[in-house]
């Protein structure tokens, strides 16, 4: 009887661990934090501005080598626009909340960035600063960590004509804590994740104040569309399905 109890406990443990590391299903919901009603920030999924993967054209299909894979449910080549017009000091930000990640054991984060060249520091194309666009990751113990577009630096896994794929992890997924220390957060359990864009046109090297992202990556699952009605109510990862929680971290900027 005791042996059966031990075996049952072991089975429950293995199922719990397997569930934590299973492919995460999540959606990406955009919004603006603008308490003073400055109308100088914008966040939105828009058709036709995403990274094309097997996109239909008048002369056949086209794939930018920066995104050899993508969200198979994205039928409109959507991309996520994040913009902040004017100065960085303005208390406003564009953001996106990743719904459905609560309880995920984190191993990898990333996105595709609309930018030519092979380095995120290239002044052309989307803004890629030390602070924006950045992941805000809050773990189950309430600690928040930050991963800026170029700080800590990502690995550029693919680069194309107008896009590059940025990855933090797997293995070592470094992030800054609130004290400015660099910490490997791979293997920690997540409470919430958001993407924040709060650097304006006074921030170099591009002074653009705008970025276009696509194929938001959590543990290898990609979401490349939003939740507007034209998309039947939700972005989904490559494994399909949508899920959600109500943790809104967009105002953490």
Helices and strands as residue ranges (DSSP letters): H 2-21, E 27-33, E 41-47, E 55-57, E 60-62, G 65-67, E 78-84, E 93-99, E 108-114, E 134-139, E 144-147, E 155-159, E 163-169, E 174-176, E 182-184, E 190-197, E 210-218, E 221-223, G 229-231
